[in-house]
């Protein structure tokens, strides 16, 4: 099971000021230490990989582009399963971690996904673990259109994001957790005008205190479908928490997965 930070009753932290281009230096050792603790267990990774590989097998995909691949949690395992994988991330230190933990042959590239160019085409693109929503609505839409151009004729896109409506229903203003010698105090605010979750992560250890902020655009299901359709994708499947297939009248899941295919795709998803 996921290790969830404990809810704390401290007053709400002010996250009104979010650093522009926060994603360029947010994903440091403090962040990955928290990720290792909260969502990188073998059970969680295996569950997500089982979901991904089932879609890849159903669509006869063999080449995979893992955008915002992070430390290679999915890319490395998919490569070990025999898929031809390219992993892309903006942070060079994160890519070094991914490469050092790989016993396979992932082609890792340091690049901003929006600027990535290649002559290669892929059968599948992954946007996992809340890696969509960093930018403005216009930039987010452009990113989906870029992904469309990187896919083969029958290419598919798998997106994993938080379920916005469930998150709002169970909104947590502040969490805290202690991992080894570090205490994390994580404060959230929701901007209802721009539909963005703004977060401040304060880390306290022997070295003192430091804080970083980030902001994620939280999309509803209908908004995500519209974004994908605007870039000529067709949403073939929707899932909650990688297993729930009926999400039309069900909101009791933390995460949403969308499986979309380029218009004109020939595979008949069941």
FENNOR-V283461 format. One record per helix or strand of 3 or more residues. SS is the DSSP state (H for helix, E for strand). FROM is the first residue (numbers start at 1). TO is the last residue. If there is no record, write none. Layout:
SS	FROM	TO
SS	FROM	TO
This chain:
H	22	24
H	29	39
H	42	58
E	63	67
H	75	80
E	84	89
H	92	100
E	107	110
H	113	115
E	122	127
H	137	150
E	151	162
H	164	169
E	174	179
E	182	191
E	196	205
E	208	217
H	221	230
E	233	240
E	255	262
